[in-house]
Amino acid sequence: MLPITEGGLRPRNALDVRAKDDHLRRVLEGRDHLLFDGAMGTMLQRAGLEAGELPELLCITHPEQIEAVHRAYVTAGSEVVTTNTFGANALKLDGAATVDAVFEAAIRCAKRSGARYVAADIGPSGALLEPMGTYAFDDAYELFAEQARAAAAHGADLFIIETMTDLLEMKAALLACKEQTDLPIFATMTFEENGRTFLGTSPEVAALALSALGANVVGINCSLGPAALAPLVRTMLAYAPCPVMLQANAGLSSMVDGRTVYSISPASYVGAVEPLIEAGVTVVGGCCGTDPDYIALERAALERHPVPERAVERHTALTSAQNAVVLHGSEVGVIGERINPTGKPKLKAALRAGNWQYAVGEALAQAEAGADLLDVNAGLPEIDEAAALVALVREIQGVCGLPLQIDSSDPVAVEAAVRRYAGKPLINSVNGKRDNLAAILPIVKHYGCAVVGLTLDEGGIPPTGEERVAIAEKIVDAAASHGIPREDVLIDCLVMSASTNQREVGEILKAVRLVKERLGCRTVLGVSNVSFGLPARPIVNATFLAAAFSAGLDLPILNPLAARYREVVDTWRVLCGQDEGSTRYIEAYANYQTAPASAASSSKPKTAAAGAAASDDAASALAKLVITGNKGDVPAVVEAMLDDTDALSVIDDHLIPALDEVGRRFEAGTFFLPQLMAASEAAKAGFDVIRERTPAAEAVRGPIAVATVKGDIHDIGKNIVKMLLENYGYAVIDLGRDVEPQAVLDCVRAHDVKIVGLSALMTSTVTGMKETIDLLHAHAPQVKIMVGGAVLNAEYAQMVGADFYAKDAAESAKFAAQVLG
């Protein structure tokens, strides 16, 4: 696949999607209902699927069994049957069969069932993507592209990408389907009880990002029952301009007489789904625990309800993988400007050296100071800008949850960065030049971005506000011709220096006002440009910022660490009603007379080791670095501490308490897995220094053995636990996946292991977990056992005889501390 900037695939719009018939076309337009099937795994387990057996291979070895499941759902009323290919990628098949062969057999089984439509099922890769894992985005894309090509070649009618928890992995799969085929794409993510995915994506972020990226239908599947998912579904309905779907679980699972049963009956299930159909959900089906009885009742529910009118209010919205910035009414936001090498020698040196952690520190400092988005620019002529921009985006998104503005004049660099960006970014920028519009707008559309339009063209920057607005109108019209909605085009009327263009300052403000009045577009301005060449620049900048807000500025690009800027922004949010009840303002400025709010008026970031040490002692600096996940400065701080503090004190009194605080924030739902892993990586940077300086410290904790149990090939959860425990300073023995019980016992005996962690993803492999625990209890009764995995709960943990149930990676560290100290 050639990138857009090299003459490759162009963005497709709704008319390019190949719908099998008029009914499917109406579904994609939100004018008709569509009924999917229910659980494949539930039906196969009832038919005797053995633990550890790859269900996808049954399409080849026992096609009649798979065909019978499909036919049962068709009889119940399903219009769509989902191919038995959830795990049919090259990683999970691992040579047992080719991807093409499995998809060919699976689609043949689905077509023989008599279903109206065949949905090619694509599930997660089974690997953890960078920066948390080691699997590259491009490798994930190729994995999914192989599946997409096979599905299209053998006659699938549409794709269902399901059970995704990582927005970046979902993007890789969605792009693969979009770029390799012209089939409709249904995209669903899996949310937990806290209302977020495993990696912290919220329903509004998923709805905004996936619909912009080109999913024809977005929604939720798996994890919980329909009543528990209802608030999340309603959030999606409020933000998704495309149809919304739901395939919930039949409640929570438990084991009864060796069988997995679910808590919600068909009648109760459909009773909870029906209000969501009334609210506007147009595509339904079922996930784990549902069977043809559930689907038959859903068929009847759909027939009782016409498709309602659903008006989705359109807003300018940008997202990261975790958070959305949505501008309502007169609300304003701040774009942090500090990750731009212009006039910043330290950042230039860091970019030349490939020191991405310096930029990470700048990102965290701006986030702490109140920025809403971050500008990211790597524009140095002597470096590979595209590679640097990709690296910056990857590393910043690994620790900071703010949406990013991808800032470059090079279309190749822009595309490289937004392609691998998790969320809906803002591109800075396009302008009125014909060649520039032709180069940038296809990227904006293809990758579902918003874009800043600069009011300049072949004639340069015009002097008057009216002329600037005319260019802005040309940009908006060109964007519309590419299918880019008006709310995704933000206009920058280009601030000039008052010292050399004094008369134009008023024209800039006039242009901002006219853009809002005539075009209805949000506006952006690089505020600090106005003061070039003048003394006391912060005074000039702050005064101009206030005037620009009054004219209609929405997103100033500025340094959020500057106190004068923050004062103007905080005050304007009171005056425009954004800070309801002046709550935030009062909290920040209650003691203003004696100590200005957030008194840091310096423009220097606070996250550098020297700066932190100057304002706090080294211990406080280390805690802050670990909690924020800023690993770049950790080695220097730990080195300094070891000069007068012993290694164990650094670990026990500083590193571990900081990680414990991160764990508390994780449990409280204010931190998510990316922050948890970034913090653990920062702590690891400290442990690495300690090991180098004091090798004896290497063996102070552990060992702990971890394994995915016999019959189970999934190891993402185990790998996350391993990484976190190692970063807590424990020695971890990773036995891998599909591990025989005897191998676990042999490891415990050989290494005097005191605690073992066992993982299982599939209900069919919980028996393998129990077998392992029974063996350990019989021959190593002293060892403690913690268990976890997507299908596990406290009841399962008790049933299999575990000592601890770790609902997430943070819990595993807590239990390790109980056993090992």
C-alpha positions in Angstrom: 0.0 0.0 0.0 1.5 3.3 -1.1 0.8 6.3 1.3 -1.3 9.1 0.0 1.7 11.3 -0.2 3.3 8.9 -2.7 0.3 8.5 -5.0 -1.3 5.6 -3.1 -4.9 5.0 -2.0 -7.1 8.0 -1.8 -9.7 8.4 0.9 -13.0 6.7 0.3 -16.4 8.1 1.2 -19.7 6.4 1.9 -20.5 6.0 -1.8 -17.3 4.0 -2.3 -18.3 1.4 0.2 -19.6 -1.8 -1.5 -23.0 -2.7 0.0 -24.5 -6.0 -1.0 -28.0 -4.6 -1.5 -30.3 -1.7 -0.7 -31.1 -3.0 2.7 -27.5 -3.0 3.8 -27.1 0.5 2.3 -30.0 1.7 4.4 -28.4 0.1 7.5 -25.2 2.0 6.8 -27.2 5.2 6.4 -28.9 4.6 9.8 -32.3 4.1 8.2 -32.8 0.4 8.9 -32.1 -2.2 11.6 -29.7 -5.1 11.3 -29.5 -8.3 13.4 -26.2 -10.1 13.9 -25.8 -13.5 15.5 -24.8 -14.5 19.0 -21.8 -16.2 20.6 -19.8 -18.7 18.6 -17.6 -19.8 21.6 -20.6 -20.5 23.8 -22.2 -22.8 21.1 -18.9 -24.6 20.5 -18.3 -25.2 24.1 -21.7 -26.8 24.4 -20.8 -29.0 21.4 -17.7 -30.2 23.3 -14.8 -27.9 22.2 -11.8 -29.1 24.2 -9.7 -26.7 26.2 -6.8 -25.3 24.2 -8.2 -26.3 20.8 -8.1 -23.5 18.3 -11.8 -23.0 17.4 -10.9 -21.4 14.1 -9.4 -24.6 12.8 -12.8 -26.3 13.2 -13.7 -24.5 10.0 -11.3 -26.8 8.2 -11.5 -30.0 10.4 -15.2 -30.0 11.3 -17.0 -27.6 9.0 -20.4 -29.2 9.6 -20.1 -28.2 13.3 -19.5 -24.5 12.4 -22.1 -24.6 9.7 -24.7 -25.9 12.2 -24.0 -23.0 14.6 -24.5 -20.5 11.8 -27.7 -22.2 10.7 -29.1 -22.1 14.2 -28.7 -18.4 14.3 -30.2 -17.9 10.8 -33.2 -19.9 11.9 -33.5 -17.6 14.9 -33.6 -14.6 12.7 -30.0 -13.4 12.2 -29.4 -11.5 9.0 -25.7 -11.6 9.6 -23.6 -14.5 10.6 -20.1 -13.8 11.8 -17.3 -16.1 10.5 -15.4 -18.3 13.0 -12.2 -16.3 12.4 -11.9 -14.2 15.6 -8.3 -15.5 16.2 -7.4 -16.4 12.6 -4.3 -14.3 12.3 -0.8 -15.4 11.6 0.4 -14.9 15.2 -2.3 -17.0 16.8 -2.5 -19.7 14.1 1.3 -20.0 14.5 1.7 -22.2 11.4 -1.3 -24.5 12.3 -3.0 -23.3 9.1 -2.7 -20.4 6.7 -4.8 -17.3 7.2 -6.2 -17.7 3.7 -7.2 -21.3 4.2 -9.0 -20.6 7.5 -10.9 -17.6 6.0 -11.8 -19.6 2.9 -13.2 -22.4 5.0 -14.9 -20.1 7.4 -16.7 -18.0 4.8 -17.8 -21.2 3.0 -19.4 -22.4 6.3 -21.1 -19.1 6.7 -22.5 -18.9 3.2 -23.9 -22.5 3.4 -26.0 -21.5 6.4 -28.2 -19.4 4.2 -27.4 -16.1 5.9 -28.2 -12.9 4.1 -24.8 -11.4 5.0 -21.4 -12.8 6.0 -19.4 -10.7 8.4 -15.6 -11.5 8.4 -14.6 -11.5 12.0 -11.3 -9.8 13.0 -10.3 -9.9 16.7 -7.2 -8.5 18.5 -3.8 -9.5 17.3 -2.8 -11.1 20.6 0.2 -8.8 20.9 0.7 -5.5 22.8 1.6 -2.6 20.6 4.3 -0.1 21.1 5.1 1.9 23.3 3.7 -0.4 26.0 4.6 -3.6 24.2 7.1 -4.5 21.5 4.8 -5.1 18.5 5.1 -2.3 15.9 2.0 -0.6 14.4 3.2 -1.5 10.9 3.5 -5.1 11.8 0.0 -5.1 13.3 -1.3 -3.5 10.1 0.2 -6.2 7.9 -1.2 -8.9 10.2 -4.7 -7.5 9.8 -4.2 -6.7 6.1 -3.6 -10.4 5.4 -6.9 -11.2 7.0 -8.7 -8.4 5.1 -7.4 -9.6 1.8 -8.4 -13.2 2.5 -11.9 -12.1 3.6 -12.5 -10.0 0.5 -11.1 -12.7 -1.8 -13.5 -15.4 -0.5 -16.7 -13.4 -0.6 -17.3 -11.7 2.8 -19.9 -9.0 2.7 -18.6 -6.8 5.5 -16.1 -6.7 8.3 -16.8 -6.9 12.1 -13.7 -5.8 14.0 -14.5 -6.7 17.6 -13.4 -7.0 21.2 -10.7 -4.3 20.8 -9.3 -2.6 23.9 -6.4 -0.7 22.3 -7.5 2.2 20.0 -4.2 2.1 18.1 -4.6 -1.6 17.4 -8.2 -0.9 16.3 -6.9 1.8 14.0 -4.4 -0.6 12.4 -7.2 -3.2 11.8 -9.6 -0.5 10.5 -7.0 1.0 8.1 -6.1 -2.5 6.8 -9.8 -3.3 6.0 -10.3 0.2 4.5 -7.2 0.3 2.4 -7.2 -3.3 1.2 -10.9 -3.7 0.4 -14.1 -1.6 -0.2 -16.3 -3.6 2.2 -18.3 -1.9 5.0 -16.6 -1.9 8.4 -18.3 -2.4 11.7 -16.0 -1.6 14.6 -16.7 -2.4 18.2 -14.6 -2.0 21.4 -14.9 -3.7 24.7 -15.4 -1.6 27.9 -14.9 -2.5 31.5 -17.0 -1.6 34.6 -15.2 1.7 34.9 -16.6 2.8 31.6 -13.2 2.6 29.8 -11.4 0.0 27.8 -8.5 -2.0 29.3 -6.2 0.7 27.9 -8.4 3.6 29.0 -10.4 4.6 25.9 -13.7 6.2 26.7 -16.9 5.7 24.7 -16.9 9.2 23.4 -13.3 8.9 22.2 -14.1 5.6 20.4 -17.2 7.1 18.8 -15.4 10.3 17.6 -12.1 8.7 16.5 -13.5 5.6 14.8 -16.3 7.3 12.9 -13.9 10.0 11.7 -11.4 7.3 10.6 -14.0 5.7 8.4 -15.9 3.0 10.4 -19.4 2.7 8.9 -20.8 1.5 12.2 -19.3 1.8 15.6 -20.3 0.2 18.9 -19.6 -2.0 21.9 -19.3 -5.7 22.4 -18.5 -8.2 25.1 -17.4 -7.6 28.7 -20.8 -6.8 30.4 -24.5 -7.3 30.1 -26.7 -4.8 28.2 -28.0 -3.0 31.2 -24.4 -2.3 32.5 -23.4 -1.1 29.1 -26.4 1.1 28.5 -24.8 4.4 29.8 -21.8 3.8 27.6 -24.0 3.0 24.6 -26.0 6.2 25.2 -22.7 8.2 25.2 -21.8 6.7 21.9 -25.2 7.6 20.5 -24.5 11.2 21.5 -21.2 11.4 19.7 -21.2 9.0 16.8 -22.6 10.5 13.5 -22.8 6.9 12.1 -25.0 4.0 13.2 -24.3 2.5 16.6 -24.3 -1.3 17.4 -24.4 -3.4 20.6 -23.4 -7.0 21.1 -23.4 -7.4 24.9 -22.6 -10.5 27.0 -25.3 -12.4 28.7 -24.1 -11.0 32.0 -21.4 -12.4 34.3 -20.2 -15.9 33.9 -19.7 -18.6 36.5 -18.9 -22.3 36.6 -21.7 -24.8 37.5 -20.9 -28.5 37.4 -17.9 -27.8 35.1 -20.0 -25.7 32.7 -19.8 -22.0 32.1 -23.2 -20.3 32.6 -24.2 -16.7 32.4 -26.4 -14.6 34.7 -28.9 -13.0 32.3 -31.8 -14.8 30.7 -32.8 -14.2 27.1 -35.9 -12.2 28.3 -33.9 -10.0 30.7 -31.2 -9.5 28.1 -33.6 -8.3 25.4 -35.6 -6.3 28.0 -32.4 -4.3 28.6 -31.5 -4.0 24.9 -35.0 -2.8 23.8 -34.7 0.7 25.4 -31.4 1.2 23.5 -33.1 0.2 20.3 -35.7 2.9 21.1 -32.9 5.4 21.7 -31.3 4.8 18.3 -29.2 1.6 18.3 -29.8 0.1 14.9 -27.5 -2.9 14.9 -27.8 -5.6 17.6 -26.7 -9.2 18.3 -25.0 -11.0 21.2 -21.6 -11.8 22.6 -20.5 -14.3 25.2 -23.2 -16.5 26.7 -25.9 -15.6 24.1 -27.4 -18.2 21.9 -30.3 -18.5 19.3 -32.9 -18.0 22.0 -31.5 -14.5 22.7 -31.3 -13.7 19.0 -34.9 -14.8 18.4 -36.2 -12.4 21.0 -34.1 -9.6 19.6 -35.6 -10.3 16.2 -39.0 -9.7 17.7 -37.9 -6.6 19.5 -36.6 -5.0 16.3 -39.9 -5.7 14.5 -41.7 -3.8 17.3 -39.7 -0.6 16.8 -39.2 1.6 13.8 -35.8 3.3 13.4 -36.0 6.6 15.3 -34.7 9.9 14.1 -31.3 10.5 15.7 -29.8 14.0 15.5 -26.1 14.1 16.6 -24.9 17.6 17.4 -21.6 18.2 15.6 -18.7 19.7 17.5 -15.1 20.4 16.9 -13.5 17.5 18.7 -9.9 16.2 19.0 -8.9 13.1 20.9 -6.0 11.1 22.2 -6.5 7.4 22.9 -8.0 8.3 26.3 -9.4 11.8 26.3 -11.4 14.1 24.1 -11.3 17.8 23.8 -14.8 18.8 22.6 -15.5 22.5 22.1 -19.1 23.5 23.0 -20.4 27.0 22.4 -18.0 29.7 23.5 -15.6 27.3 25.3 -11.9 27.8 24.7 -8.9 25.5 25.0 -5.1 25.9 25.1 -2.6 24.4 22.7 0.8 24.1 24.3 3.6 25.4 22.1 6.7 24.2 23.7 7.5 21.1 21.6 8.6 23.2 18.6 12.3 23.6 18.1 12.0 27.2 16.8 13.9 29.3 19.2 14.5 26.4 21.6 18.2 25.3 21.5 17.8 22.6 24.1 14.9 21.0 22.2 16.9 21.2 19.0 19.8 19.4 20.6 17.5 16.7 22.0 15.9 16.2 18.6 19.3 15.9 16.9 20.4 13.3 19.5 17.1 11.4 19.3 16.5 12.2 22.9 12.7 12.0 22.9 12.4 12.0 26.6 13.2 15.7 26.7 10.1 16.4 24.6 8.2 14.0 26.9 9.2 16.2 29.9 8.0 19.3 28.1 4.7 17.5 27.3 4.1 16.5 31.0 5.0 20.0 32.2 2.5 21.6 29.8 -0.2 19.1 30.8 0.4 19.8 34.5 0.2 23.6 33.7 -3.2 23.2 32.1 -2.8 22.7 28.4 -5.6 21.0 26.6 -3.7 19.9 23.5 0.0 19.8 22.6 1.7 21.0 19.5 4.4 18.6 18.3 6.9 19.7 15.8 10.2 18.1 14.7 11.0 20.5 11.9 14.8 20.5 11.7 16.4 20.3 8.2 19.3 18.1 9.4 17.1 15.3 10.8 14.7 12.8 9.3 11.6 14.8 10.2 9.1 12.0 9.5 10.9 9.5 11.6 11.4 12.0 14.4 7.7 13.1 14.4 6.6 9.5 14.6 8.9 8.8 17.5 7.7 11.9 19.3 4.1 11.0 18.9 4.7 7.5 20.1 6.6 8.4 23.2 4.4 11.4 24.2 1.2 9.3 23.8 2.8 6.6 25.9 2.7 8.9 29.0 0.5 11.9 28.3 -3.2 11.7 27.7 -3.7 15.0 25.9 -4.6 15.1 22.2 -1.9 16.3 19.9 -1.5 18.8 17.1 0.8 17.3 14.4 2.8 20.3 13.2 4.8 20.1 10.0 5.0 21.6 6.5 6.1 18.3 5.1 3.1 16.1 3.9 5.2 13.0 4.2 6.0 13.7 7.9 2.4 14.6 8.6 1.0 11.4 7.1 3.7 9.2 8.8 2.7 10.7 12.2 -1.1 10.7 11.9 -1.1 7.2 10.5 0.4 5.9 13.8 -1.5 8.3 16.1 -4.0 6.8 18.5 -7.1 9.0 18.3 -8.3 12.0 16.2 -5.4 14.5 15.9 -5.3 18.1 14.7 -3.0 18.7 11.7 -1.2 22.0 11.6 -1.6 22.9 8.8 -3.0 23.5 5.3 -3.2 26.8 3.5 -4.9 28.3 0.5 -2.3 27.3 -2.1 -3.7 24.9 -4.6 -0.8 22.4 -4.3 -0.9 22.5 -0.6 -4.6 21.8 -0.5 -4.2 18.9 -2.8 -1.4 17.4 -0.7 -2.9 17.8 2.8 -6.6 17.5 2.5 -6.6 13.8 1.4 -4.5 13.0 4.4 -6.9 14.8 6.7 -9.9 12.8 5.3 -8.3 9.4 5.0 -7.0 9.4 8.6 -10.0 11.1 10.2 -8.2 14.3 11.4 -9.1 17.9 12.0 -7.0 20.6 10.3 -5.8 24.1 10.8 -6.2 26.3 7.7 -3.7 29.2 7.4 -5.0 32.3 5.7 -2.3 32.6 3.1 -2.1 31.5 -0.6 0.0 32.0 -3.6 -0.1 35.8 -3.0 1.2 35.4 0.6 -0.5 36.7 3.7 -3.0 39.4 2.8 -3.1 42.6 4.9 -6.8 42.9 5.5 -9.3 40.9 7.5 -11.7 40.5 4.5 -8.9 39.1 2.3 -8.0 36.6 5.0 -11.6 35.5 5.4 -11.8 35.0 1.6 -8.8 32.5 1.8 -10.4 30.8 4.8 -13.6 30.3 2.8 -11.6 28.8 0.0 -10.0 26.3 2.4 -13.4 25.4 3.9 -14.9 24.8 0.5 -11.9 22.7 -0.6 -12.2 20.6 2.6 -15.9 20.1 1.9 -15.1 18.8 -1.5 -13.0 16.1 0.2 -15.8 15.2 2.6 -14.2 17.0 5.5 -17.0 18.6 7.7 -16.8 22.3 8.6 -16.3 21.5 12.3 -13.1 19.8 11.5 -11.6 22.9 9.8 -10.1 25.4 12.2 -8.9 28.7 10.8 -5.6 30.5 11.8 -5.8 34.1 10.7 -2.0 34.4 11.2 -0.7 36.8 13.8 1.9 39.2 12.7 4.3 41.2 14.9 2.9 44.5 16.1 6.4 46.0 16.0 6.5 45.7 12.2 2.8 45.3 11.2 1.0 47.4 13.8 -2.0 48.3 11.7 -2.6 44.6 10.9 -3.3 43.7 14.5 -6.8 45.1 14.3 -7.3 43.3 10.9 -6.3 40.0 12.5 -8.9 40.4 15.2 -11.4 41.5 12.6 -10.6 38.4 10.5 -11.2 36.1 13.6 -14.6 37.7 14.2 -15.6 37.4 10.6 -14.5 33.7 10.4 -16.8 32.9 13.3 -19.7 35.0 12.0 -19.6 34.0 8.3 -18.0 30.6 8.2 -18.9 29.2 11.6 -15.4 27.7 12.0 -13.4 27.5 15.2 -10.2 29.6 15.2 -6.6 29.2 16.2 -3.8 31.8 16.7 -0.2 31.6 17.5 -0.4 34.3 20.2 3.3 35.0 20.9 4.0 36.1 17.4 2.4 39.5 18.1 5.2 40.6 20.5 8.3 39.8 18.4 10.7 42.8 18.6 9.0 44.4 21.6 10.2 44.6 25.3 8.1 43.0 28.1 6.7 40.5 25.6 4.4 38.7 28.2 2.4 41.9 28.7 1.9 42.4 25.0 1.0 38.7 24.5 -1.5 38.6 27.4 -3.3 41.8 26.3 -3.6 40.5 22.7 -4.8 37.2 24.0 -7.7 38.8 25.9 -8.6 40.9 22.8 -8.5 37.8 20.6 -10.8 35.9 23.0 -13.3 38.7 22.8 -13.1 38.5 19.0 -13.9 34.8 19.0 -10.6 33.0 19.4 -11.1 29.3 20.4 -7.7 27.7 20.6 -4.6 29.9 21.3 -1.2 28.3 20.8 0.8 29.5 23.7 3.2 28.6 26.5 0.9 27.3 29.3 3.7 27.6 31.9 3.6 31.4 31.6 1.6 32.9 34.5 0.2 35.8 32.5 -1.2 33.5 29.9 -2.8 31.3 32.5 -4.4 34.3 34.3 -6.0 35.5 31.0 -7.3 32.0 30.1 -8.6 31.3 33.6 -10.4 34.7 33.7 -11.9 34.4 30.2 -13.3 31.0 31.1 -15.2 32.7 34.0 -16.4 35.5 31.7 -17.6 33.3 28.9 -19.4 30.9 31.3 -17.1 27.9 30.7 -15.9 27.8 34.3 -19.4 27.3 35.8 -19.8 29.0 39.1 -16.2 30.3 38.8 -15.3 27.2 40.7 -11.9 26.6 39.2 -11.0 30.3 39.2 -11.8 30.6 42.9 -9.9 27.5 43.8 -6.8 28.8 41.9 -6.8 32.4 42.9 -8.3 32.5 46.4 -4.9 33.6 47.8 -3.9 35.7 44.8 -2.9 38.8 46.8 -0.3 36.9 48.8 0.7 34.2 46.3 -0.3 34.4 42.6 -2.0 31.2 41.6 0.3 28.4 40.4 3.1 30.9 41.0 5.4 29.3 38.5 5.9 32.2 36.1 9.0 30.8 34.6 8.8 29.6 31.1 11.2 26.7 31.8 9.7 23.3 32.3 9.6 21.9 35.8 10.2 18.3 34.9 14.0 18.4 34.2 16.0 16.8 37.0 17.9 20.0 37.8 14.8 22.1 37.9 13.0 19.6 40.1 15.9 19.3 42.5 16.1 23.1 42.8 12.4 23.4 43.8 12.1 20.2 45.8 14.5 17.7 47.4 15.6 14.8 45.3 13.1 12.4 46.9 10.2 14.6 45.9 11.6 15.0 42.4 12.0 11.2 42.1 8.4 10.6 43.2 7.1 13.2 40.7 9.1 11.7 37.9 7.8 8.2 38.5 4.2 9.2 39.0 4.2 11.2 35.7 6.1 8.4 33.9 9.0 10.8 32.9 11.8 8.2 32.9 14.3 10.4 31.1 15.4 12.2 34.3 15.1 9.3 36.7 18.7 8.0 36.3 20.2 11.3 37.2 18.1 11.8 40.3 18.7 8.2 41.5 22.5 8.6 40.9 22.5 11.7 43.0 20.5 10.0 45.8 22.8 7.0 45.9 25.7 9.3 46.9 24.2 9.6 50.4 21.4 7.0 50.5 21.7 3.2 50.5 20.1 1.3 47.6 17.4 -0.4 49.7 16.2 2.9 51.1 15.9 4.4 47.6 13.8 1.3 46.6 11.7 0.9 49.7 11.3 4.6 50.7 11.0 6.3 47.3 10.5 4.1 44.2 8.0 1.7 45.7 5.8 4.4 47.4 5.7 6.3 44.2 4.5 3.2 42.3 2.0 2.6 45.1 0.6 6.0 44.6 0.3 5.3 40.9 -1.5 2.1 41.8 -4.0 4.0 44.0 -4.7 6.4 41.1 -5.2 3.5 38.8 -7.7 1.9 41.2 -9.5 5.2 41.5 -9.9 5.5 37.8 -7.8 8.7 37.4 -4.9 6.8 35.8 -5.2 4.0 33.2 -3.0 1.2 32.0 -0.7 3.4 29.8 0.1 5.7 32.8 0.6 2.7 35.0 3.1 1.1 32.6 4.8 4.5 32.0 5.3 4.9 35.7 6.6 1.4 36.0 9.1 2.1 33.2 10.2 5.2 35.0 10.8 3.2 38.2 12.7 0.6 36.2 15.1 3.3 35.0 15.8 3.9 38.6 16.2 0.2 39.4 18.6 -0.2 36.5 20.9 2.5 38.0 20.7 0.8 41.4 21.7 -2.6 39.9 24.6 -1.0 38.1 25.8 0.7 41.3 24.9 -2.1 43.8 24.7 -5.5 42.0 23.6 -7.1 45.2 20.3 -5.2 45.0 19.4 -7.2 41.9 18.2 -10.2 43.9 16.4 -8.5 46.8 12.9 -9.4 45.7 11.5 -12.6 44.3 11.6 -14.7 42.3 8.0 -14.9 41.0 6.9 -17.3 38.3 4.3 -16.4 35.8 2.6 -18.5 33.1 -0.4 -18.7 30.8 -2.0 -22.1 31.6 -2.1 -25.2 29.6 -4.3 -24.9 26.5 -4.2 -21.1 26.4 -2.1 -19.3 23.9 -2.9 -15.7 25.0 -0.2 -13.8 26.9 -0.9 -10.1 26.8 -2.1 -10.0 30.3 0.8 -12.1 31.6 3.3 -10.0 29.8 1.9 -6.8 31.3 2.1 -8.3 34.8 5.6 -9.5 34.2 6.7 -6.0 33.1 5.1 -4.3 36.0 6.5 -6.7 38.6 10.0 -6.4 37.1 9.7 -2.6 37.3 8.8 -3.0 41.0 12.1 -4.7 41.4 11.0 -8.3 41.5 12.9 -11.1 39.6 10.3 -12.7 37.3 10.5 -16.1 35.7 8.3 -16.1 32.6 7.3 -19.7 31.7 5.5 -18.6 28.6 2.1 -19.7 27.3 0.3 -23.1 27.1 2.4 -24.2 30.0 2.0 -27.8 31.4 1.2 -28.0 35.1 4.4 -30.1 35.7 6.5 -27.3 34.2 5.2 -24.8 36.7 5.8 -27.2 39.6 9.4 -27.9 38.4 10.1 -24.2 38.3 8.8 -23.7 41.8 11.0 -26.4 43.1 14.1 -25.4 41.1 14.0 -21.7 42.1 12.3 -21.8 45.5 9.5 -19.7 44.1 7.1 -18.3 46.8 4.4 -16.9 44.6 3.1 -18.0 41.1 0.9 -16.0 38.8 -1.3 -17.9 36.4 -3.3 -16.4 33.5 -6.2 -17.6 31.3 -8.2 -15.7 28.7 -10.6 -18.4 27.6 -13.3 -20.0 29.8 -12.3 -23.4 28.3 -8.8 -23.1 29.8 -9.9 -22.4 33.4 -9.8 -26.2 33.8 -6.1 -26.0 33.0 -5.6 -23.4 35.6 -7.3 -25.6 38.2 -5.2 -28.6 37.2 -2.0 -26.5 37.7 -3.2 -25.2 41.1 -4.2 -28.7 42.3 -0.7 -30.0 41.4 1.0 -27.1 43.3 -1.2 -27.6 46.3 -0.3 -31.3 46.4 3.5 -31.0 46.0 4.4 -27.4 46.9 1.8 -26.3 49.5 3.9 -23.4 50.7 3.6 -21.5 47.4 0.9 -18.8 47.0 -1.0 -18.5 43.7 -2.5 -15.5 42.1 -4.7 -15.7 39.0 -6.1 -13.3 36.5 -7.4 -13.0 33.0 -10.3 -11.7 31.0 -12.6 -14.6 31.9 -11.6 -14.7 35.6 -13.5 -13.2 38.5 -13.3 -13.7 42.2 -15.8 -16.6 42.1 -13.7 -18.4 39.5 -10.5 -17.7 41.5 -12.1 -19.3 44.6 -13.4 -22.2 42.6 -9.9 -23.1 41.2 -8.3 -22.8 44.6 -6.2 -19.6 44.1 -5.0 -17.5 47.0 -5.5 -14.2 45.2 -7.6 -12.9 42.3 -5.7 -10.1 40.5 -8.3 -8.1 38.6 -5.5 -6.1 37.0 -1.8 -5.8 36.8 -1.6 -3.3 39.7 -3.2 -5.9 42.0 -0.5 -8.4 41.2 2.1 -6.0 42.6 0.0 -5.6 45.8 -0.2 -9.4 46.3 3.5 -9.9 45.6 4.3 -7.4 48.3 2.1 -9.3 50.7 4.0 -12.5 50.1 7.5 -11.2 49.5 7.6 -7.8 51.2 
